[in-house]
């Protein structure tokens, strides 16, 4: 911007000088007599002294014009000065803002450097601990092979010589546990877990295919196959409190539904798998332990939430699903959860080791399978209930299930949302028809007796019930309580090729 300058009063100054010289010349005529020229030779208006009012008027006009130029220039100068001051203020403000941002970024940079340093130290420490653990495991395995052989020989001999069925079973389970420990040492000392698992599967595949081609029924050097349900039962047995309710000590494995306070299990089919059963047990154990950890946290726990397990077949492959209540997996963590050392456990200073899902992913690679997860969320919609009473009356209700901060709430007739809703009746309840929406086939709950209380979960999806009905029957009255269940959580789905599908693909 070009700076504004205040104009100098040249016109009025020159006019005043001319007037002064003119009057001076008229008063001292003899001074201006030169070489024959006289004052009388000048034009009449100049030599006439009576014209001074006109000269004064012209001088005043020149002074007024210079004053007007000065005022206009001063106004422009003030405007430009205000602009300069505004620019200076903006400059100082920007400098202060830049200084503040520089200090903020400096603090952030310091925090980031501290964070990176801490993570780097943790990674280095974790790697050192992992290598140390690996070296220890390798040393234990190397030096313990003789002791392992002796222990296995002793357990097999004791099992064969024992006449007591209970002791025989105990010796057998001890031998299986010792072999499981030995296979864990194998995995912990190998440089590539997936390749180690795959190599064992290829060995089993060779013996299995040869036996199928030769129709050989003789004893094999080792058992190349195992049943996936048996591996699931072995993984469940150490962590369940009620093995009888889950059928682990009875007719397991058979198709059906099993449940206790922690688990809800659906066995839809069973499959024969190639490979080492202990590897599959380790995989399932890590999935279940991970699910139990989150489902038992206070903010995710409720009396109807269980770790849901489903075992089925899909397109010839084995499909294992494990669902648990808990925090959703964030988008920025979905590619990290299978990395060695990564853990999202930050509850009450409990830091995970970052080994569970890493082992799971590596073993799945060895089995040539796949793993994926789904974040489960709550659904909104209308819920329809038809209640038949002992006096013959039928009561129908419709309420809306909405989400408030992610949690399911029930809203009845525009009333404020509530966690549950109750309906009192003047007669005992005989049966109930309940449906998530009017278009779906209702679920029938019958056989309700007077004087008995009962609880009924959503049977549309036994793995993931989304509501519960509580019936409180009295002899002359009753009460029905509806409560939507918070099912937010994570469902892992693991798929493997079965022994039969491998054989079919080879043919």
C-alpha positions in Angstrom: 0.0 0.0 0.0 1.4 3.4 -1.1 1.7 5.8 1.9 -0.5 8.9 1.9 1.4 12.3 2.1 0.0 15.6 3.4 0.2 18.3 0.6 2.3 21.4 1.2 0.4 24.7 0.8 2.4 25.8 -2.2 -0.3 27.8 -3.9 -1.1 30.0 -0.9 2.5 30.4 0.0 3.4 31.6 -3.6 0.3 33.8 -3.6 1.3 35.5 -0.3 4.9 36.0 -1.6 3.6 37.6 -4.8 1.2 39.9 -2.9 4.0 41.0 -0.5 6.4 41.6 -3.4 3.7 43.6 -5.3 3.0 45.8 -2.3 6.7 46.2 -1.7 7.2 47.3 -5.3 4.4 49.8 -5.2 5.9 51.4 -2.0 9.5 51.6 -3.3 9.1 52.6 -6.9 12.7 53.9 -7.2 14.2 50.5 -6.5 12.6 49.0 -9.5 13.9 51.8 -11.9 16.3 50.1 -14.2 17.7 50.9 -17.6 14.9 53.1 -18.7 12.1 50.9 -17.3 9.7 52.5 -14.8 6.9 51.2 -12.7 4.5 53.2 -14.8 5.4 51.0 -17.7 3.7 48.0 -16.0 0.0 47.1 -16.8 -2.5 49.3 -15.0 -4.0 46.5 -12.8 -0.5 45.8 -11.3 0.6 49.3 -10.7 -2.8 50.4 -9.3 -2.6 50.0 -5.5 -6.4 50.0 -5.2 -6.7 46.4 -6.5 -5.4 44.9 -3.2 -8.9 43.6 -2.2 -9.0 41.5 -5.3 -5.5 40.2 -4.6 -6.5 39.5 -1.0 -9.6 37.6 -2.3 -7.5 35.5 -4.6 -5.0 34.8 -1.8 -7.9 33.7 0.5 -9.1 31.4 -2.2 -5.7 29.9 -2.6 -5.4 29.5 1.2 -8.9 27.9 1.3 -8.0 25.5 -1.5 -4.8 24.5 0.3 -6.8 24.0 3.6 -9.3 21.8 1.7 -6.4 19.8 0.2 -4.9 19.5 3.7 -8.1 18.3 5.3 -8.8 15.7 2.6 -5.2 14.5 2.8 -5.4 14.3 6.6 -8.6 12.3 6.4 -7.0 9.8 4.0 -3.9 9.8 6.2 -6.0 8.9 9.3 -7.8 6.1 7.3 -4.5 4.7 6.2 -3.1 5.0 9.7 -6.1 3.1 11.1 -5.5 0.4 8.5 -1.8 0.3 9.4 -2.8 0.0 13.1 -5.3 -2.8 12.3 -2.6 -4.6 10.3 -0.2 -4.2 13.1 -2.7 -5.6 15.6 -3.5 -8.5 13.2 0.3 -9.1 12.9 0.8 -9.1 16.7 -2.3 -11.3 17.1 -1.0 -13.7 14.5 2.4 -13.7 16.1 0.8 -14.4 19.5 -1.4 -17.2 17.9 1.7 -18.6 16.2 3.5 -18.5 19.5 0.7 -20.3 21.2 0.4 -22.9 18.5 4.2 -23.3 18.5 4.1 -23.9 22.3 1.1 -26.2 21.9 2.8 -28.2 19.1 5.9 -28.3 21.1 4.1 -29.8 24.0 2.4 -32.2 21.7 5.7 -33.1 20.1 7.2 -33.7 23.6 4.2 -35.8 24.5 4.4 -37.7 21.2 8.2 -38.3 21.7 7.5 -39.5 25.2 4.7 -41.8 23.9 6.9 -43.1 21.1 9.7 -43.6 23.6 7.5 -45.5 26.0 6.0 -47.6 23.3 9.4 -48.3 21.9 10.7 -49.3 25.3 7.7 -51.5 25.8 8.2 -53.1 22.4 11.8 -53.6 23.0 11.1 -55.0 26.5 8.3 -57.1 25.1 10.5 -58.5 22.4 13.2 -59.2 24.9 10.7 -61.0 27.2 9.3 -62.9 24.3 12.8 -64.0 23.1 13.7 -64.8 26.7 10.5 -66.9 27.1 11.2 -68.5 23.7 14.8 -69.4 24.8 13.6 -70.7 28.1 10.9 -72.8 26.4 13.5 -74.1 23.9 15.8 -75.0 26.7 13.1 -76.7 28.7 12.0 -78.7 25.6 15.6 -79.7 24.8 16.5 -80.8 28.3 13.1 -82.2 29.2 12.7 -84.6 26.3 14.0 -87.5 28.4 11.8 -86.6 31.3 8.8 -86.3 29.0 9.4 -89.8 27.5 9.8 -91.2 31.0 6.6 -89.6 32.3 4.6 -90.6 29.2 5.9 -94.2 29.5 5.0 -94.3 33.2 1.5 -92.9 32.6 0.7 -95.4 29.8 2.0 -98.3 31.9 0.0 -97.2 34.9 -3.1 -96.8 32.7 -2.8 -100.3 31.2 -2.1 -101.9 34.6 -4.8 -100.2 36.5 -7.9 -102.2 37.1 -9.9 -99.2 38.4 -11.9 -97.4 35.7 -11.6 -94.1 37.6 -7.8 -94.4 38.0 -7.4 -95.5 34.3 -9.3 -92.4 33.2 -7.2 -90.2 35.5 -3.9 -91.6 34.1 -5.3 -91.2 30.5 -6.2 -87.5 31.1 -2.8 -86.9 32.7 -1.1 -88.3 29.6 -3.3 -86.1 27.3 -2.4 -83.1 29.4 1.3 -83.8 29.3 1.1 -84.2 25.5 -0.7 -80.9 25.3 2.0 -79.2 27.3 4.6 -80.7 25.0 2.8 -79.4 21.9 2.7 -75.9 23.5 6.4 -76.0 24.0 6.7 -77.0 20.3 4.7 -74.0 19.3 6.6 -71.6 21.6 10.0 -72.6 20.2 9.2 -72.6 16.5 10.2 -69.7 14.3 7.0 -69.9 12.2 3.9 -71.1 14.1 1.7 -71.2 10.9 4.3 -73.2 9.0 4.8 -75.6 11.9 1.1 -76.3 12.2 0.8 -76.7 8.4 3.6 -79.2 8.3 1.9 -81.4 10.8 -1.3 -81.1 8.9 0.5 -82.2 5.7 1.9 -85.2 7.5 -1.5 -86.1 8.7 -3.0 -85.5 5.3 -0.6 -88.0 3.7 -1.4 -90.8 6.1 -5.2 -90.0 6.0 -5.3 -90.0 2.2 -3.2 -93.2 2.0 -5.5 -95.0 4.4 -8.6 -93.9 2.4 -7.1 -95.0 -0.9 -5.8 -98.4 0.5 -8.9 -98.9 2.7 -6.4 -99.7 5.4 -8.0 -100.3 8.8 -4.7 -101.2 10.6 -3.1 -99.1 13.3 -1.5 -95.8 12.1 1.8 -94.5 13.4 -0.3 -91.6 14.9 -3.9 -90.4 14.8 -4.1 -88.1 11.8 -7.6 -86.8 12.5 -9.7 -85.5 15.4 -13.3 -84.4 15.9 -13.8 -80.7 16.2 -16.4 -81.1 18.9 -14.0 -83.1 21.0 -11.4 -80.3 20.8 -14.2 -77.8 21.8 -15.1 -80.0 24.8 -11.4 -80.1 25.9 -11.1 -76.4 25.7 -14.3 -75.8 27.7 -13.6 -78.3 30.5 -10.9 -76.3 32.4 -12.9 -73.0 32.3 -16.4 -74.2 33.1 -17.9 -74.5 36.5 -20.8 -76.8 35.5 -19.5 -79.5 33.1 -22.7 -81.5 33.6 -24.9 -78.7 32.4 -22.8 -78.4 29.3 -22.9 -82.1 28.7 -19.1 -82.4 28.9 -19.3 -85.4 31.3 -22.3 -87.1 29.7 -23.3 -87.6 26.1 -20.9 -85.0 24.6 -20.4 -84.6 21.8 -23.9 -84.8 20.3 -26.0 -82.3 18.5 -28.1 -80.0 20.6 -28.1 -77.0 22.8 -26.2 -76.7 26.1 -26.1 -73.7 28.5 -24.9 -72.7 32.0 -24.3 -69.4 33.7 -21.3 -68.6 31.4 -21.8 -70.3 28.1 -24.6 -70.9 25.6 -23.5 -73.6 23.1 -25.2 -74.8 19.8 -23.8 -78.0 18.3 -25.4 -78.2 14.9 -22.9 -80.6 13.3 -19.6 -82.2 13.9 -16.6 -82.7 11.5 -13.5 -84.6 11.3 -10.4 -82.5 11.1 -6.8 -83.2 10.0 -3.9 -82.2 12.2 -2.9 -82.0 15.8 -5.9 -81.7 18.1 -3.9 -79.8 20.7 -3.4 -76.9 18.3 -7.1 -76.6 17.9 -7.6 -76.8 21.6 -5.1 -73.9 22.1 -6.9 -71.9 19.4 -10.4 -72.4 21.0 -9.0 -71.8 24.5 -7.6 -68.4 23.5 -10.9 -67.3 21.8 -12.9 -68.4 24.9 -10.6 -66.8 27.4 -10.7 -63.5 25.4 -14.5 -63.6 25.3 -14.8 -64.4 29.0 -12.5 -61.5 30.0 -14.7 -58.9 28.3 -18.1 -60.5 29.1 -17.3 -60.6 32.8 -16.4 -56.9 33.1 -18.8 -54.9 35.2 -20.0 -52.5 32.5 -20.8 -55.4 30.1 -22.1 -58.1 32.5 -25.7 -59.0 33.0 -27.4 -62.1 34.2 -28.7 -63.0 30.7 -25.4 -62.4 28.8 -23.4 -65.5 28.1 -20.5 -66.4 25.8 -22.3 -67.9 22.8 -20.6 -70.7 20.9 -21.9 -72.2 17.7 -20.3 -75.2 15.8 -21.7 -75.9 12.4 -20.8 -76.7 8.7 -21.0 -74.2 5.9 -20.3 -75.2 2.3 -18.3 -78.2 3.5 -16.1 -76.2 5.9 -16.2 -76.2 9.7 -17.6 -72.9 11.1 -17.0 -71.9 14.7 -18.6 -68.8 16.1 -17.8 -67.2 19.4 -19.8 -64.2 20.6 -19.3 -62.2 23.8 -20.7 -59.0 25.3 -18.0 -56.3 25.4 -16.5 -53.3 23.7 -16.7 -53.1 19.9 -13.4 -53.4 18.0 -12.5 -50.0 16.7 -11.7 -49.4 13.0 -8.2 -48.4 13.7 -7.7 -51.7 15.7 -9.2 -54.2 13.3 -5.8 -54.7 11.5 -3.8 -54.7 14.7 -5.7 -57.2 17.0 -3.8 -60.2 15.5 -0.4 -58.6 15.8 2.1 -60.0 18.3 2.1 -57.8 21.5 -1.0 -55.8 20.7 -3.7 -55.8 23.3 -6.8 -53.6 23.8 -7.1 -54.5 27.5 -6.8 -51.3 29.4 -9.3 -52.0 32.2 -8.2 -51.1 35.7 -4.5 -51.2 34.7 -4.9 -54.7 33.3 -2.7 -55.0 30.3 -3.0 -58.0 28.1 0.1 -59.8 26.8 -1.0 -59.6 23.1 -0.5 -63.3 22.6 -4.0 -64.8 22.5 -5.3 -63.6 19.1 -1.8 -63.8 17.7 -1.6 -67.5 18.4 -5.2 -67.9 17.1 -4.4 -66.2 13.8 -1.1 -68.1 13.3 -2.8 -71.5 14.0 -5.7 -70.6 11.7 -3.1 -69.9 8.9 -1.6 -73.3 9.5 -5.0 -74.9 9.2 -5.5 -72.9 6.0 -8.6 -71.3 7.5 -9.9 -67.8 8.0 -11.0 -65.6 10.8 -13.2 -62.5 10.8 -15.3 -60.5 13.3 -18.5 -58.6 13.4 -19.4 -55.8 15.8 -22.9 -56.6 17.1 -25.3 -53.7 17.8 -28.8 -53.3 19.2 -31.8 -53.1 16.9 -34.7 -50.7 16.9 -38.3 -51.6 16.0 -41.7 -52.4 17.3 -42.5 -55.3 19.7 -46.0 -56.9 19.7 -47.2 -58.9 22.7 -50.5 -60.8 22.9 -51.4 -62.1 26.4 -54.1 -64.7 27.1 -55.4 -64.7 30.6 -57.1 -67.5 32.7 -60.4 -65.6 32.6 -60.5 -65.9 28.8 -59.5 -62.3 28.1 -56.8 -61.4 25.6 -54.6 -58.4 26.1 -52.6 -56.9 23.2 -49.7 -54.5 23.6 -47.4 -52.8 21.2 -44.3 -50.9 22.2 -41.3 -49.4 20.5 -37.7 -50.4 21.1 -35.4 -47.4 20.7 -31.7 -46.8 21.3 -30.6 -44.3 23.9 -26.8 -43.8 24.0 -26.5 -47.2 22.2 -28.6 -49.0 24.9 -32.0 -50.5 24.0 -35.0 -48.9 25.8 -38.7 -49.5 25.6 -41.2 -46.7 24.9 -44.9 -47.3 25.4 -47.5 -44.9 24.1 -45.1 -42.0 23.8 -44.1 -42.2 27.4 -40.4 -41.5 28.4 -38.1 -44.4 27.6 -37.6 -47.0 30.3 -35.3 -50.0 30.7 -38.2 -52.3 31.2 -42.0 -52.2 31.1 -44.6 -53.9 33.3 -48.3 -54.8 32.7 -50.5 -55.9 35.7 -53.5 -58.2 35.1 -56.4 -59.3 37.3 -56.0 -62.9 36.2 -53.1 -65.4 35.9 -51.4 -65.6 32.5 -52.0 -68.7 30.5 -49.9 -68.1 27.3 -48.1 -65.3 25.5 -47.4 -64.6 21.8 -44.5 -62.3 21.3 -43.0 -60.9 18.1 -40.3 -58.4 17.2 -42.6 -56.9 14.6 -46.1 -57.5 13.4 -44.9 -59.1 10.1 -42.9 -61.8 11.8 -44.3 -65.1 13.1 -44.8 -64.7 16.8 -43.1 -66.9 19.4 -45.6 -68.9 21.5 -45.0 -69.3 25.3 -47.6 -71.6 26.7 -48.1 -73.9 29.6 -47.9 -71.1 32.2 -49.3 -72.1 35.5 -51.0 -70.1 38.3 -48.7 -69.4 41.2 -45.5 -70.0 39.3 -42.9 -67.4 38.1 -41.0 -68.0 35.0 -38.4 -66.3 32.7 -38.5 -66.6 28.9 -35.7 -65.5 26.6 -36.0 -64.6 22.9 -35.8 -67.9 21.0 -35.4 -66.4 17.5 -31.7 -66.6 17.9 -30.6 -68.7 20.8 -27.0 -67.4 20.3 -28.1 -63.8 20.7 -31.4 -63.3 22.5 -32.5 -59.7 22.3 -35.3 -59.6 24.9 -36.6 -61.4 28.0 -40.1 -61.8 29.4 -40.7 -62.4 33.1 -44.0 -63.8 34.2 -45.1 -63.4 37.8 -48.2 -65.5 38.2 -50.3 -65.4 41.3 -53.6 -67.2 42.0 -55.8 -64.3 41.2 -53.5 -61.8 39.5 -50.3 -61.7 37.4 -47.7 -59.3 36.2 -45.7 -59.4 32.9 -42.3 -57.7 32.6 -40.7 -57.0 29.3 -37.0 -56.0 29.0 -34.9 -55.5 25.9 -31.4 -56.9 26.3 -28.2 -55.0 25.5 -26.4 -57.3 23.0 -23.6 -55.0 22.0 -20.4 -57.1 21.6 -18.2 -58.9 19.1 -18.6 -62.1 17.3 -15.6 -64.0 15.9 -16.2 -66.4 13.0 -13.5 -69.0 12.2 -13.7 -71.4 9.3 -11.5 -74.4 8.5 -11.5 -77.0 5.7 -12.6 -80.4 7.1 -10.8 -83.7 6.3 -13.5 -84.6 3.9 -13.4 -81.3 2.1 -9.6 -81.6 1.8 -10.1 -85.1 0.3 -12.8 -83.9 -2.1 -10.6 -81.0 -3.3 -7.7 -83.4 -4.0 -9.8 -85.7 -6.1 
